Amino acid sequence: MLANIVVDIPWNSLAAVLIFLPFYYIIGMYHNAEETHTVNERSGLMFLLVWSFMMHCGTFTIMVVASVATAEVGATLALLLFSMSLIFCG
């Protein structure tokens, strides 16, 4: 599991940058921080939240797929559990 996390760090970092830039700057979420002069702090925190979400998705899927007999069943189960965690956890 640790080896998979180490391998996923560069890919998830790249995906986090590609998701964060349009999500934060093009939509204009930084305008909320201009009044308090905390644009840098909030953008850094938002990037860390996006990056941690990407790492959670990768490690959660690998954990579920590794715990069942076939990869197809694991992928279906991971999708179901991930959808349920989004529905019931916020």
Buried (B, 14 or more C-beta within 10 A) or exposed (E): EEEBEEEBBEEBBEBBEEBBEEEBEEEEEBEEBEEEEBBEEBBEEBBEEBBEEBBEBBBBBBBBBEEBEEEEEBBBBBEEBBEEEEEEEE
